[in-house]
């Protein structure tokens, strides 16, 4: 009985934690140096990651923001783009 109660409490805590939105660093800049975060961004429901992206070449821009992990991984695979993807608060 006691172990069932412990498992139930853990499940409730896990469900409550899922309801909190992710918070990421936020900034945009020009050039190939990653911008310094100017604020925090609370991610929209369903957005599961934070990203730091540098685009080189003609675009030459950079940013930190909320982003779906699948989109961020697309930047990782893109020539001329350098990206880091993560999924905890302010990890970017």
Biopython code that builds the backbone (N, CA, C, O; Angstrom):
import numpy as np
from Bio.PDB.StructureBuilder import StructureBuilder

atoms = [
    (1, "UNK", "N", (0.818, -1.194, 0.000)),
    (1, "UNK", "CA", (0.000, 0.000, 0.000)),
    (1, "UNK", "C", (0.862, 1.258, 0.000)),
    (1, "UNK", "O", (0.582, 2.211, -0.726)),
    (2, "UNK", "N", (1.906, 1.253, 0.814)),
    (2, "UNK", "CA", (2.771, 2.425, 0.905)),
    (2, "UNK", "C", (3.515, 2.669, -0.407)),
    (2, "UNK", "O", (3.669, 3.818, -0.821)),
    (3, "UNK", "N", (3.976, 1.607, -1.065)),
    (3, "UNK", "CA", (4.682, 1.778, -2.341)),
    (3, "UNK", "C", (3.738, 2.298, -3.426)),
    (3, "UNK", "O", (4.157, 3.066, -4.292)),
    (4, "UNK", "N", (2.480, 1.890, -3.386)),
    (4, "UNK", "CA", (1.490, 2.391, -4.344)),
    (4, "UNK", "C", (1.281, 3.889, -4.152)),
    (4, "UNK", "O", (1.155, 4.628, -5.129)),
    (5, "UNK", "N", (1.246, 4.337, -2.913)),
    (5, "UNK", "CA", (1.087, 5.760, -2.617)),
    (5, "UNK", "C", (2.291, 6.550, -3.126)),
    (5, "UNK", "O", (2.127, 7.625, -3.704)),
    (6, "UNK", "N", (3.483, 6.030, -2.917)),
    (6, "UNK", "CA", (4.697, 6.711, -3.391)),
    (6, "UNK", "C", (4.697, 6.832, -4.912)),
    (6, "UNK", "O", (5.028, 7.889, -5.449)),
    (7, "UNK", "N", (4.334, 5.776, -5.596)),
    (7, "UNK", "CA", (4.274, 5.798, -7.055)),
    (7, "UNK", "C", (3.230, 6.803, -7.518)),
    (7, "UNK", "O", (3.468, 7.545, -8.471)),
    (8, "UNK", "N", (2.087, 6.838, -6.863)),
    (8, "UNK", "CA", (1.025, 7.785, -7.224)),
    (8, "UNK", "C", (1.488, 9.228, -7.052)),
    (8, "UNK", "O", (1.228, 10.070, -7.911)),
    (9, "UNK", "N", (2.165, 9.512, -5.961)),
    (9, "UNK", "CA", (2.670, 10.869, -5.715)),
    (9, "UNK", "C", (3.691, 11.253, -6.781)),
    (9, "UNK", "O", (3.663, 12.377, -7.281)),
    (10, "UNK", "N", (4.579, 10.349, -7.133)),
    (10, "UNK", "CA", (5.576, 10.627, -8.171)),
    (10, "UNK", "C", (4.922, 10.891, -9.519)),
    (10, "UNK", "O", (5.358, 11.778, -10.253)),
    (11, "UNK", "N", (3.896, 10.145, -9.851)),
    (11, "UNK", "CA", (3.188, 10.361, -11.115)),
    (11, "UNK", "C", (2.512, 11.725, -11.146)),
    (11, "UNK", "O", (2.558, 12.417, -12.163)),
    (12, "UNK", "N", (1.891, 12.113, -10.052)),
    (12, "UNK", "CA", (1.237, 13.425, -9.985)),
    (12, "UNK", "C", (2.274, 14.536, -10.134)),
    (12, "UNK", "O", (2.039, 15.504, -10.857)),
    (13, "UNK", "N", (3.407, 14.410, -9.463)),
    (13, "UNK", "CA", (4.461, 15.422, -9.581)),
    (13, "UNK", "C", (4.995, 15.507, -11.005)),
    (13, "UNK", "O", (5.255, 16.603, -11.501)),
    (14, "UNK", "N", (5.161, 14.386, -11.657)),
    (14, "UNK", "CA", (5.633, 14.379, -13.043)),
    (14, "UNK", "C", (4.634, 15.068, -13.961)),
    (14, "UNK", "O", (5.027, 15.826, -14.847)),
    (15, "UNK", "N", (3.363, 14.813, -13.760)),
    (15, "UNK", "CA", (2.334, 15.448, -14.586)),
    (15, "UNK", "C", (2.275, 16.952, -14.346)),
    (15, "UNK", "O", (2.089, 17.718, -15.291)),
    (16, "UNK", "N", (2.429, 17.380, -13.114)),
    (16, "UNK", "CA", (2.417, 18.809, -12.811)),
    (16, "UNK", "C", (3.604, 19.510, -13.450)),
    (16, "UNK", "O", (3.466, 20.626, -13.950)),
    (17, "UNK", "N", (4.756, 18.879, -13.442)),
    (17, "UNK", "CA", (5.956, 19.476, -14.031)),
    (17, "UNK", "C", (5.805, 19.646, -15.537)),
    (17, "UNK", "O", (6.325, 20.613, -16.094)),
    (18, "UNK", "N", (5.113, 18.742, -16.206)),
    (18, "UNK", "CA", (4.919, 18.832, -17.649)),
    (18, "UNK", "C", (4.106, 20.060, -18.025)),
    (18, "UNK", "O", (4.185, 20.519, -19.165)),
    (19, "UNK", "N", (3.333, 20.598, -17.106)),
    (19, "UNK", "CA", (2.490, 21.737, -17.401)),
    (19, "UNK", "C", (3.239, 23.061, -17.420)),
    (19, "UNK", "O", (2.699, 24.058, -17.901)),
    (20, "UNK", "N", (4.465, 23.099, -16.912)),
    (20, "UNK", "CA", (5.234, 24.334, -16.875)),
    (20, "UNK", "C", (5.920, 24.560, -18.215)),
    (20, "UNK", "O", (6.577, 23.655, -18.731)),
    (21, "UNK", "N", (5.778, 25.762, -18.791)),
    (21, "UNK", "CA", (6.432, 26.018, -20.075)),
    (21, "UNK", "C", (7.945, 26.164, -19.912)),
    (21, "UNK", "O", (8.439, 26.573, -18.861)),
    (22, "UNK", "N", (8.647, 25.829, -20.953)),
    (22, "UNK", "CA", (10.094, 25.976, -21.008)),
    (22, "UNK", "C", (10.436, 27.459, -21.138)),
    (22, "UNK", "O", (9.700, 28.206, -21.784)),
    (23, "UNK", "N", (11.534, 27.892, -20.537)),
    (23, "UNK", "CA", (12.010, 29.272, -20.651)),
    (23, "UNK", "C", (13.398, 29.243, -21.279)),
    (23, "UNK", "O", (14.281, 28.515, -20.824)),
    (24, "UNK", "N", (13.584, 30.047, -22.336)),
    (24, "UNK", "CA", (14.858, 30.085, -23.054)),
    (24, "UNK", "C", (15.423, 31.499, -23.070)),
    (24, "UNK", "O", (14.688, 32.476, -22.926)),
    (25, "UNK", "N", (16.743, 31.595, -23.247)),
    (25, "UNK", "CA", (17.367, 32.890, -23.487)),
    (25, "UNK", "C", (16.902, 33.393, -24.841)),
    (25, "UNK", "O", (16.583, 32.600, -25.727)),
    (26, "UNK", "N", (16.862, 34.731, -25.008)),
    (26, "UNK", "CA", (16.358, 35.313, -26.247)),
    (26, "UNK", "C", (17.234, 36.487, -26.685)),
    (26, "UNK", "O", (17.527, 37.380, -25.890)),
    (27, "UNK", "N", (17.646, 36.479, -27.942)),
    (27, "UNK", "CA", (18.331, 37.617, -28.560)),
    (27, "UNK", "C", (18.484, 37.342, -30.051)),
    (27, "UNK", "O", (18.437, 36.192, -30.488)),
    (28, "UNK", "N", (18.667, 38.400, -30.819)),
    (28, "UNK", "CA", (18.979, 38.305, -32.246)),
    (28, "UNK", "C", (20.147, 39.235, -32.522)),
    (28, "UNK", "O", (20.272, 40.286, -31.895)),
    (29, "UNK", "N", (21.001, 38.850, -33.458)),
    (29, "UNK", "CA", (22.126, 39.703, -33.811)),
    (29, "UNK", "C", (22.577, 39.474, -35.236)),
    (29, "UNK", "O", (22.180, 38.505, -35.884)),
    (30, "UNK", "N", (23.418, 40.388, -35.717)),
    (30, "UNK", "CA", (24.033, 40.251, -37.036)),
    (30, "UNK", "C", (25.475, 39.830, -36.835)),
    (30, "UNK", "O", (26.087, 40.138, -35.813)),
    (31, "UNK", "N", (26.011, 39.124, -37.815)),
    (31, "UNK", "CA", (27.394, 38.690, -37.729)),
    (31, "UNK", "C", (27.513, 37.266, -37.231)),
    (31, "UNK", "O", (26.520, 36.585, -36.977)),
    (32, "UNK", "N", (28.766, 36.834, -37.099)),
    (32, "UNK", "CA", (29.016, 35.429, -36.781)),
    (32, "UNK", "C", (29.314, 35.172, -35.305)),
    (32, "UNK", "O", (29.641, 34.044, -34.937)),
    (33, "UNK", "N", (29.211, 36.185, -34.458)),
    (33, "UNK", "CA", (29.384, 35.989, -33.017)),
    (33, "UNK", "C", (28.009, 35.871, -32.367)),
    (33, "UNK", "O", (27.116, 36.675, -32.634)),
    (34, "UNK", "N", (27.851, 34.882, -31.529)),
    (34, "UNK", "CA", (26.554, 34.645, -30.904)),
    (34, "UNK", "C", (26.169, 35.804, -29.986)),
    (34, "UNK", "O", (26.976, 36.258, -29.175)),
    (35, "UNK", "N", (24.943, 36.271, -30.121)),
    (35, "UNK", "CA", (24.445, 37.413, -29.349)),
    (35, "UNK", "C", (24.386, 37.101, -27.855)),
    (35, "UNK", "O", (24.261, 35.948, -27.441)),
    (36, "UNK", "N", (24.479, 38.159, -27.069)),
    (36, "UNK", "CA", (24.326, 38.053, -25.624)),
    (36, "UNK", "C", (22.835, 38.112, -25.306)),
    (36, "UNK", "O", (22.144, 39.009, -25.789)),
    (37, "UNK", "N", (22.326, 37.182, -24.507)),
    (37, "UNK", "CA", (20.886, 37.194, -24.207)),
    (37, "UNK", "C", (20.441, 38.537, -23.630)),
    (37, "UNK", "O", (21.065, 39.068, -22.710)),
    (38, "UNK", "N", (19.364, 39.073, -24.177)),
    (38, "UNK", "CA", (18.820, 40.350, -23.711)),
    (38, "UNK", "C", (17.587, 40.154, -22.843)),
    (38, "UNK", "O", (17.204, 41.046, -22.086)),
    (39, "UNK", "N", (16.971, 38.992, -22.956)),
    (39, "UNK", "CA", (15.775, 38.704, -22.161)),
    (39, "UNK", "C", (15.533, 37.204, -22.140)),
    (39, "UNK", "O", (16.264, 36.432, -22.760)),
    (40, "UNK", "N", (14.503, 36.809, -21.422)),
    (40, "UNK", "CA", (14.063, 35.413, -21.400)),
    (40, "UNK", "C", (12.779, 35.306, -22.199)),
    (40, "UNK", "O", (11.991, 36.250, -22.259)),
    (41, "UNK", "N", (12.577, 34.160, -22.808)),
    (41, "UNK", "CA", (11.385, 33.915, -23.614)),
    (41, "UNK", "C", (10.671, 32.691, -23.052)),
    (41, "UNK", "O", (11.265, 31.618, -22.948)),
    (42, "UNK", "N", (9.408, 32.846, -22.691)),
    (42, "UNK", "CA", (8.600, 31.712, -22.261)),
    (42, "UNK", "C", (8.065, 31.040, -23.515)),
    (42, "UNK", "O", (7.373, 31.669, -24.316)),
    (43, "UNK", "N", (8.382, 29.784, -23.684)),
    (43, "UNK", "CA", (8.024, 29.064, -24.909)),
    (43, "UNK", "C", (6.528, 28.759, -24.961)),
    (43, "UNK", "O", (5.881, 28.543, -23.937)),
    (44, "UNK", "N", (6.013, 28.748, -26.158)),
    (44, "UNK", "CA", (4.614, 28.398, -26.385)),
    (44, "UNK", "C", (4.387, 26.930, -26.064)),
    (44, "UNK", "O", (5.322, 26.129, -26.069)),
    (45, "UNK", "N", (3.155, 26.592, -25.790)),
    (45, "UNK", "CA", (2.793, 25.202, -25.512)),
    (45, "UNK", "C", (3.211, 24.321, -26.689)),
    (45, "UNK", "O", (2.950, 24.663, -27.843)),
    (46, "UNK", "N", (3.843, 23.215, -26.409)),
    (46, "UNK", "CA", (4.269, 22.290, -27.448)),
    (46, "UNK", "C", (5.683, 22.522, -27.953)),
    (46, "UNK", "O", (6.235, 21.660, -28.637)),
    (47, "UNK", "N", (6.288, 23.671, -27.634)),
    (47, "UNK", "CA", (7.675, 23.923, -28.030)),
    (47, "UNK", "C", (8.563, 23.249, -26.998)),
    (47, "UNK", "O", (8.465, 23.529, -25.804)),
    (48, "UNK", "N", (9.432, 22.355, -27.465)),
    (48, "UNK", "CA", (10.158, 21.483, -26.545)),
    (48, "UNK", "C", (11.648, 21.747, -26.440)),
    (48, "UNK", "O", (12.372, 20.924, -25.879)),
    (49, "UNK", "N", (12.135, 22.877, -26.964)),
    (49, "UNK", "CA", (13.565, 23.108, -26.897)),
    (49, "UNK", "C", (13.962, 24.569, -26.941)),
    (49, "UNK", "O", (13.166, 25.454, -27.256)),
    (50, "UNK", "N", (15.234, 24.784, -26.611)),
    (50, "UNK", "CA", (15.881, 26.088, -26.736)),
    (50, "UNK", "C", (16.998, 25.914, -27.755)),
    (50, "UNK", "O", (17.570, 24.831, -27.883)),
    (51, "UNK", "N", (17.306, 26.989, -28.481)),
    (51, "UNK", "CA", (18.344, 26.908, -29.502)),
    (51, "UNK", "C", (19.243, 28.127, -29.452)),
    (51, "UNK", "O", (18.826, 29.221, -29.069)),
    (52, "UNK", "N", (20.480, 27.911, -29.847)),
    (52, "UNK", "CA", (21.432, 28.984, -30.119)),
    (52, "UNK", "C", (21.944, 28.690, -31.524)),
    (52, "UNK", "O", (22.537, 27.638, -31.761)),
    (53, "UNK", "N", (21.720, 29.612, -32.455)),
    (53, "UNK", "CA", (22.009, 29.362, -33.871)),
    (53, "UNK", "C", (22.852, 30.496, -34.444)),
    (53, "UNK", "O", (22.570, 31.671, -34.210)),
    (54, "UNK", "N", (23.885, 30.132, -35.193)),
    (54, "UNK", "CA", (24.679, 31.084, -35.961)),
    (54, "UNK", "C", (24.556, 30.698, -37.425)),
    (54, "UNK", "O", (24.818, 29.554, -37.797)),
    (55, "UNK", "N", (24.157, 31.657, -38.257)),
    (55, "UNK", "CA", (24.062, 31.458, -39.702)),
    (55, "UNK", "C", (25.195, 32.239, -40.348)),
    (55, "UNK", "O", (25.355, 33.431, -40.087)),
    (56, "UNK", "N", (25.983, 31.576, -41.188)),
    (56, "UNK", "CA", (27.109, 32.234, -41.842)),
    (56, "UNK", "C", (26.783, 32.501, -43.306)),
    (56, "UNK", "O", (25.708, 32.144, -43.787)),
    (57, "UNK", "N", (27.704, 33.121, -43.997)),
    (57, "UNK", "CA", (27.496, 33.410, -45.412)),
    (57, "UNK", "C", (26.710, 34.688, -45.601)),
    (57, "UNK", "O", (26.835, 35.627, -44.815)),
    (58, "UNK", "N", (25.897, 34.723, -46.649)),
    (58, "UNK", "CA", (25.134, 35.930, -46.998)),
    (58, "UNK", "C", (24.171, 36.341, -45.885)),
    (58, "UNK", "O", (23.911, 37.530, -45.704)),
    (59, "UNK", "N", (23.641, 35.377, -45.143)),
    (59, "UNK", "CA", (22.692, 35.705, -44.069)),
    (59, "UNK", "C", (23.392, 36.312, -42.858)),
    (59, "UNK", "O", (22.914, 37.297, -42.296)),
    (60, "UNK", "N", (24.493, 35.747, -42.461)),
    (60, "UNK", "CA", (25.309, 36.214, -41.342)),
    (60, "UNK", "C", (24.483, 36.798, -40.192)),
    (60, "UNK", "O", (24.502, 38.003, -39.943)),
    (61, "UNK", "N", (23.776, 35.936, -39.517)),
    (61, "UNK", "CA", (22.934, 36.338, -38.387)),
    (61, "UNK", "C", (23.033, 35.281, -37.292)),
    (61, "UNK", "O", (23.555, 34.189, -37.515)),
    (62, "UNK", "N", (22.533, 35.612, -36.123)),
    (62, "UNK", "CA", (22.562, 34.662, -35.013)),
    (62, "UNK", "C", (21.411, 34.961, -34.070)),
    (62, "UNK", "O", (20.914, 36.085, -34.005)),
    (63, "UNK", "N", (21.001, 33.939, -33.345)),
    (63, "UNK", "CA", (19.899, 34.125, -32.400)),
    (63, "UNK", "C", (19.866, 33.023, -31.359)),
    (63, "UNK", "O", (20.419, 31.939, -31.544)),
    (64, "UNK", "N", (19.203, 33.336, -30.264)),
    (64, "UNK", "CA", (18.872, 32.377, -29.206)),
    (64, "UNK", "C", (17.369, 32.503, -29.009)),
    (64, "UNK", "O", (16.848, 33.614, -28.916)),
    (65, "UNK", "N", (16.672, 31.384, -28.945)),
    (65, "UNK", "CA", (15.220, 31.454, -28.761)),
    (65, "UNK", "C", (14.640, 30.078, -28.482)),
    (65, "UNK", "O", (15.345, 29.068, -28.495)),
    (66, "UNK", "N", (13.328, 30.064, -28.229)),
    (66, "UNK", "CA", (12.579, 28.816, -28.143)),
    (66, "UNK", "C", (12.506, 28.216, -29.544)),
    (66, "UNK", "O", (12.435, 28.942, -30.535)),
    (67, "UNK", "N", (12.524, 26.899, -29.618)),
    (67, "UNK", "CA", (12.447, 26.241, -30.921)),
    (67, "UNK", "C", (12.117, 24.768, -30.712)),
    (67, "UNK", "O", (12.583, 24.156, -29.751)),
    (68, "UNK", "N", (11.327, 24.207, -31.593)),
    (68, "UNK", "CA", (11.097, 22.767, -31.542)),
    (68, "UNK", "C", (12.417, 22.051, -31.791)),
    (68, "UNK", "O", (13.202, 22.459, -32.648)),
    (69, "UNK", "N", (12.655, 20.996, -31.047)),
    (69, "UNK", "CA", (13.916, 20.261, -31.170)),
    (69, "UNK", "C", (14.135, 19.759, -32.593)),
    (69, "UNK", "O", (15.268, 19.757, -33.076)),
    (70, "UNK", "N", (13.079, 19.338, -33.265)),
    (70, "UNK", "CA", (13.225, 18.836, -34.636)),
    (70, "UNK", "C", (13.726, 19.938, -35.565)),
    (70, "UNK", "O", (14.558, 19.680, -36.435)),
    (71, "UNK", "N", (13.229, 21.161, -35.391)),
    (71, "UNK", "CA", (13.682, 22.288, -36.212)),
    (71, "UNK", "C", (15.137, 22.615, -35.886)),
    (71, "UNK", "O", (15.940, 22.862, -36.786)),
    (72, "UNK", "N", (15.470, 22.615, -34.610)),
    (72, "UNK", "CA", (16.845, 22.889, -34.198)),
    (72, "UNK", "C", (17.800, 21.853, -34.784)),
    (72, "UNK", "O", (18.879, 22.204, -35.262)),
    (73, "UNK", "N", (17.415, 20.595, -34.751)),
    (73, "UNK", "CA", (18.261, 19.552, -35.339)),
    (73, "UNK", "C", (18.430, 19.768, -36.838)),
    (73, "UNK", "O", (19.459, 19.398, -37.403)),
    (74, "UNK", "N", (17.434, 20.363, -37.486)),
    (74, "UNK", "CA", (17.560, 20.714, -38.897)),
    (74, "UNK", "C", (18.664, 21.734, -39.112)),
    (74, "UNK", "O", (19.416, 21.638, -40.081)),
    (75, "UNK", "N", (18.772, 22.722, -38.209)),
    (75, "UNK", "CA", (19.869, 23.692, -38.292)),
    (75, "UNK", "C", (21.213, 23.007, -38.088)),
    (75, "UNK", "O", (22.190, 23.345, -38.758)),
    (76, "UNK", "N", (21.271, 22.046, -37.168)),
    (76, "UNK", "CA", (22.514, 21.304, -36.923)),
    (76, "UNK", "C", (22.991, 20.642, -38.215)),
    (76, "UNK", "O", (24.194, 20.575, -38.469)),
    (77, "UNK", "N", (22.060, 20.154, -39.028)),
    (77, "UNK", "CA", (22.374, 19.436, -40.265)),
    (77, "UNK", "C", (22.614, 20.371, -41.460)),
    (77, "UNK", "O", (23.053, 19.910, -42.513)),
    (78, "UNK", "N", (22.333, 21.673, -41.315)),
    (78, "UNK", "CA", (22.396, 22.604, -42.437)),
    (78, "UNK", "C", (23.805, 23.159, -42.627)),
    (78, "UNK", "O", (24.383, 23.701, -41.685)),
    (79, "UNK", "N", (24.370, 23.031, -43.837)),
    (79, "UNK", "CA", (25.683, 23.630, -44.104)),
    (79, "UNK", "C", (25.630, 25.152, -43.904)),
    (79, "UNK", "O", (24.680, 25.805, -44.336)),
    (80, "UNK", "N", (26.639, 25.701, -43.259)),
    (80, "UNK", "CA", (26.683, 27.136, -43.016)),
    (80, "UNK", "C", (25.935, 27.571, -41.775)),
    (80, "UNK", "O", (25.896, 28.760, -41.457)),
    (81, "UNK", "N", (25.343, 26.627, -41.075)),
    (81, "UNK", "CA", (24.648, 26.936, -39.823)),
    (81, "UNK", "C", (25.313, 26.151, -38.695)),
    (81, "UNK", "O", (25.703, 24.997, -38.868)),
    (82, "UNK", "N", (25.430, 26.787, -37.564)),
    (82, "UNK", "CA", (25.971, 26.142, -36.375)),
    (82, "UNK", "C", (24.929, 26.299, -35.281)),
    (82, "UNK", "O", (24.521, 27.416, -34.963)),
    (83, "UNK", "N", (24.500, 25.194, -34.708)),
    (83, "UNK", "CA", (23.408, 25.251, -33.739)),
    (83, "UNK", "C", (23.659, 24.329, -32.560)),
    (83, "UNK", "O", (24.262, 23.264, -32.689)),
    (84, "UNK", "N", (23.178, 24.769, -31.412)),
    (84, "UNK", "CA", (23.108, 23.897, -30.248)),
    (84, "UNK", "C", (21.649, 23.848, -29.816)),
    (84, "UNK", "O", (20.945, 24.858, -29.829)),
    (85, "UNK", "N", (21.218, 22.678, -29.442)),
    (85, "UNK", "CA", (19.827, 22.434, -29.064)),
    (85, "UNK", "C", (19.812, 21.843, -27.658)),
    (85, "UNK", "O", (20.646, 21.000, -27.326)),
    (86, "UNK", "N", (18.870, 22.282, -26.841)),
    (86, "UNK", "CA", (18.780, 21.755, -25.484)),
    (86, "UNK", "C", (17.338, 21.860, -24.997)),
    (86, "UNK", "O", (16.501, 22.473, -25.660)),
    (87, "UNK", "N", (17.051, 21.274, -23.859)),
    (87, "UNK", "CA", (15.647, 21.196, -23.442)),
    (87, "UNK", "C", (15.412, 21.477, -21.960)),
    (87, "UNK", "O", (14.465, 20.956, -21.371)),
    (88, "UNK", "N", (16.267, 22.294, -21.359)),
    (88, "UNK", "CA", (16.035, 22.710, -19.977)),
    (88, "UNK", "C", (16.018, 24.241, -19.917)),
    (88, "UNK", "O", (16.532, 24.905, -20.817)),
    (89, "UNK", "N", (15.436, 24.790, -18.876)),
    (89, "UNK", "CA", (15.320, 26.244, -18.762)),
    (89, "UNK", "C", (16.667, 26.944, -18.897)),
    (89, "UNK", "O", (17.645, 26.571, -18.249)),
    (90, "UNK", "N", (16.701, 27.970, -19.755)),
    (90, "UNK", "CA", (17.851, 28.854, -19.955)),
    (90, "UNK", "C", (19.134, 28.116, -20.331)),
    (90, "UNK", "O", (20.231, 28.562, -19.995)),
    (91, "UNK", "N", (18.999, 27.002, -21.018)),
    (91, "UNK", "CA", (20.161, 26.186, -21.388)),
    (91, "UNK", "C", (20.889, 26.696, -22.629)),
    (91, "UNK", "O", (21.989, 26.235, -22.935)),
    (92, "UNK", "N", (20.291, 27.633, -23.338)),
    (92, "UNK", "CA", (20.909, 28.121, -24.571)),
    (92, "UNK", "C", (21.643, 29.427, -24.361)),
    (92, "UNK", "O", (22.218, 29.971, -25.304)),
]
sb = StructureBuilder()
sb.init_structure("model")
sb.init_model(0)
sb.init_chain("A")
sb.init_seg("    ")
for serial, (resi, resn, name, xyz) in enumerate(atoms, 1):
    if name == "N":
        sb.init_residue(resn, " ", resi, " ")
    sb.init_atom(name, np.array(xyz, "f"), 0.0, 1.0, " ", f" {name:<3s}", serial, name[0])
structure = sb.get_structure()
